[in-house]
Amino acid sequence: MAQRTGRTVLVLLFDDVQSLDVTGPVEVFAGAETHTPGTYRIRTASLHGAPVRTSSGLTVVPDQALGDGPAPDTLVVPGGQGSRNPDPRLIGWLREHGPGARRLVSVCTGAILLARAGLLDGRRATTHWAYSGRLARDHPAVDVDPDPIYIRDGKVSTSAGVTSGIDLSLALVEEDLGRDVALTVARHLVVFLRRPGNQAQFSAQLAAQTARREPLRDVQQWITEHPGADLSVESLAARASLSPRHFARAFRAETGTTPGRYVDRVRLEHARRLLEDTGDGVEEVSRASGYGTPEAMRRAFVKALGASPAEYRRRFRPVPAH
């Protein structure tokens, strides 16, 4: 990469890294540097400066070895298969040098590397939904929230699946250079500026929370098919032929969440799909999704997604082909 002045953004590389976790943030910061020259100096580094092979088979030649040069302004830690059993020397380097960066950023399972280095202790963090349980179990000192696409806690920022690294990087560029520059970069990459950090990882997470036991699984299916019905714990427990207390306890043990929270997610997912895929009015969508009133749905959207239903539809509904 070209040698430039400006704030150093250092991206860690290791074998079996997820290539999009690397290139997503790099493209954002590089786009900002193109728009405002002298702002960022983007570097990549591996443990000894040797080339690495990504999980998709690409070979990436780093700019330097870890430890070469001054402490970076922003240290980006990507994820990928290689984050599951990392080289202890990489964790040691992070533990020693990570605190020297002004900002620590992880993408996807890069949060696992930060946690192993003790850099997430006492902080709220997120990661890819499929690994949030493991992160919470292996690192109880970390306050893991599996829902948001990214979380900023002081100098440490963590993001979820691969494309959320772009969202987080855009937020950092906006912090550094203002909304106009970040918007220009987002338009160049044909992405939104910006998905709210608390927009949730809903669809895949719902699929992952399927119960093993048939009565509970049947209830989940019924919830999905009837989001506008009475979905109180008492009603759902009766459908499963269990007492409300037993049902709530069994549901949480099987799915990792409460019946109420699961219902909230199903209703939100249903409403999102209607807003994206149909021309139904907000009032009609709110009734069909079990909210009852547009105001109740608006509160749920703002709380979970940081956007009203109308704003969500403007952002995420596909543009019709001409």
N, C-alpha and C positions, 0 to 999 in steps of 0.2 A: 504494500500500500504506500501511497505517496507520503512523504514526510511533510508534516504541517505543524504549525504552532497551534496553540489553543488547549482547551481542556482535554486531557487524555481519557479516552474511553477504551478500557482494556477488556477484551473478551477472552475468557479461558477456553482452551481447546484440550480435548482428551479423546482417546480412542472410543469409538461407538457413541460419540456425541450426536445429538439430533441436529442435522444441518439447518433446518428452519429456525431452531432456537438461536443459532449463530447469525444466519443471514438476515433474519427479520430485524433485530435491533441494529445490526450494522447498516442496513439499507436506510433505516430511519435517521440515524445519526449522520450517515454520509450525505443523505439528502439535505439535512439541515446545514451541513458544512458547505455543500455546493451553493446553497442559497445565501449563506452568510459566511464567506471564507474567513478562516482563521479562528473559527469557533471551537471546532473539535479536532482532535488528533486521534484517529481510530487505529488501534493496534490489536493484534491477536497474539496469544502466547500459549505455548504448551510447556510441560514440565521441564524439558531439556531443550526446547526449541526444535524438536524433531517433528516431521510431518505426522499428522494423525489421519485415521480413516474413520469417516462418519458411519453411523448405523445404516445409511443407505448405500455405502460403498464408495463415496467420494473421498478423494485424498485432498487434504487441506494443508498447505505449507504455512506455518505461523510466521509472524514478523520477528518474534524474539522468544527467548526462554523466560519462564517465570522468574522474577527477581531482577531481570535486566531493566535498568532505567528507574526513574523515581516512582513513588506511589501514584497510582492512577487517581483521577478525579472520580470516575465512575467505573466500578468493577462489575462486569456482567458475567454471571455464572449460568451457562446453559444446562439443559438436561439431556436425557437420552439414556440408552441402555447402559452406557458406561458409568452413569451416576449410581447404579445399584451396588456395584462392588468397586469403588474407586481406589486408586493407588493411595496408600496411606500418606505418601509424600505430598500429594496434592492437597489432602485435608490438612496436613501440617502447615503447608504454605498458606492456605486460607486462614487458618487459625492465627498465624503469626502476622500476616500482612493485610488481611481483610479489614481489620479495624482502622488501618491507615488511609483507606479510601474515603472520600467524602460521601459517596453513595455506594451502597451494595445492592445489586439487582440480580434476581434469579428468574429464570424462565423455566416453566414446567418443573421437572424433577430436579432442576438445579437447586431447589429449596432443600432437598435432602443433603446435598453437599454442604450448604450453609449450616444446616442443623448439626451435621456431624462435626463441624468445626466449632460448634457452640455459639454461632453468630446469630441464631434465632431465639436463644433462651430468653424467656420473659417477653417475647414479642408475639404479635398476632401475624399469622402468615397463611398463605395458601399455596397450593400446588395443583397438578392435574388431578381431577376428581378420582381417578382410579388409584392414586397413591396417597390420597389424603389420610386414609385410615392407617396406613403403614407409618406415615410421618408422625401422626399423633401417638401411635402405639410405641414407636421406637424412641420418640423424643417428647416425653411428657412435660418438659419445661417449656414447650412451644405451644402457643394458643392457636391451634389449627382451625381455620374456617374454610370448609370445602366449597363454599358457594361462590364467592366473588371471582371475577376474572383477574383482578389484581388487587393487592393490598399494599398501602404505603404506611409504614410504622417507623417514624423518625427517619434515620438515614438508610433504613433497610426496606427494600421494596421486593415483593414476591409476586409472581404471576402464574396463571394456570397453564392450560394447553398452549401449544406452539404459537398460534396467532395472537394470543393475549400478550405475548412479549412485544409485539408491534404496538398494541394499545398502550402498554406501560411506557414504552420508549417515546411514543408521541407525547404522553403526559409529561415526561421528563424534559423533552425539548420545549414544550410549552412553558414549563417552569423556568427554563434557562433563557429562552429567546422570545417568548410571547406567543400568543395565539395565532397571529398571522403567519409566522414561519411554520409552526406546527401544521396549520391548515394547508399551507402550500405543499408540505411534504406528504400529508395524507392524501391530497388530491393526486399527486404524482404517483403514489402507490395504489390509487383507486381503493382506498379504505376510508372508513368514517373517522372523523375527528369529533369526538372520540367516543367509543363505547364507554359508558360509565364503569369505573372500576368495580362497582358492586353489581354490575350485570352478572347474572348467575349462570352457572354451568348446568342448566336444567335437564335437557333431554337425555343426555347420556347418564346423568346421575340418577334420574328416575329409573332408567333401565337397569342400573346396577343395584337398585334397592328392592329387587323382586324377592319376595319371601320364598323359602323352600317348602314350607308346609302348605298343603293344598287349601285348607280353609282360608288361611290368610292370603294366599295367592289369588284365590277366587274373589275375595273382597277387594283386593287391589285392582283386579280386572274390572270389577263392577264400578269402582270409583272412577276409573279411567273412562268407562263408557257412559257414566251418569254424573258428570261434574256438577250439574245443576240440581241434583237431588239433596235430600237431607243426609249429610255426611258427618253427623255428630258421632262421637265415640259410642254413645248409647245405641244409635241406629246401626252402626257398623258392627258392634259387638253382637247385637241380636242376629245379624245376618251370618255371623260366624258361629252362632250358638255358644257364645262365651259371655261371662260376666264382663261389664265394662272394664273393671280393674284388671282381670286376667287378660282380656283382649289387648289393652294398652301396653301391658308388660310384655306380652308375647310378640306384639307387633314391633316394638322397639328392639327386642332381642333379635328378631329375624331380619329387620331392615336397617337398623342403626339410626332410625329416626322415629319421632312420635307420629301417631295417626293424624293429628292436627296439622303438623308441619308437612306431612306427605300430601294431605288434601290440598293445602295451600299451594304446593308446587304443581300438582296436577291441574288445579284450576288456573294457575298462572300460565302454565304451558298451553292449556286449551285456549285461553284467551289470546295468547301470543300467536298461535297458529291461525285463529280466525282473523286477527288483525292483519296478518301477513298474506293470507291466502284468499280472503273474501272481501266483499265490499259492504258487509254488514255494519250497521251503525254501532257506535259505542254502547248505546243502551241495550241493543239486541245482544251484543257480545257479552255484556255484563250479566244479563239474565241467563244466557245459554251456558255460561261458565260458572254459575253458582254464586255470583257476587250480589245479585239482587238489584243493586243500584249502580249507576256509573260512578258515583262518588266513592263507594266502597271499592270498586275496581281501581279507581285512580289512586287511592291510598295504598293499595297492595302493589301497584306498579311502581309508584314512587319509592316505596320502602325497599322493594326487591331489586329494581332495575335503575332507579335514579331518573326515571322518565315517566311522563304521563302516557296513557294509552294513545292519545293523539300524536304525541311526539314520537312514541315508539313506531307507530304506523308510518310516519313520515320518514324515519330513519331506515327502517328495515323491510318495508314492503318493496318487492321487486318492481322495477320500472317496466311498464308494458312495452312489448316490441311494436315497432311501427311498420 
